[in-house]
């Protein structure tokens, strides 16, 4: 399933439609919502963030170990 679909299903199920922000998805599972895209260092490399319009970003950085945190959010081309 596409990360956009996962995020949209999570928004509907949790009552977050129309609230803006982004839903964060990792390994095919929506992990929560934040009001705006910020603090990449709080997320692992490979997390996706999806806004209500379907724009997607990926948490990026230099990965040395499995639990390395990201240093930036990069847009994902659609």
Steps between C-alpha positions, in 0.01 A plus 500: 500500500623851417600727791234751387230235540634393839505861622149571371356187661664600830354854476150361447528240776639744757285804412783713361337597171508875446761560772797555268838388624671182391456131575829316548532151349779246555518143367144524371351609834370846588667603824325826577430858407686829548368847426787591265808346344793569731767340719637228271734399782195363686443240227689206358640513149240358262189639671253662264288804578179551300290817504128518424556599138711186444843663499763262637839554667755244616725532803857492369855502626814291529416160645772320694282285728137384480384757754661811350280805496440720198661836433249633245165450329523465122202521263408181317418549133152387409 
